Amino acid sequence: MKKTDESDWTKMITNETVCRYFYIIFFVVAVMAAFAVGMDLWLMVKRPALGFAMLLRSAPVLILSVLNSLFLYILCARTLLK
């Protein structure tokens, strides 16, 4: 199997830049999840039965998406920023 060399344009991207990208993605996902939970809570005030059902349906997806983006950032920080 032939080993490929790193492209010239990828050599310019530092490890800090890659980890900063994953941190920004984590932050954006967390803010969007918090907004979605806030909307679910607002819906619970207006229509309690529907709002609780929406919160139960959206909570697993929100938790998994935030944890996934946090995992990518932690993985990047531990492997690239030693």
Buried (B, 14 or more C-beta within 10 A) or exposed (E): EEEEEEEEEEEEEEEEEBBEBBBEBBEEBBEEBEEBBEBBEEBBEEEEEEBBBBBEEBBEEBEEBBEEBBEBBBEBBEEBEE
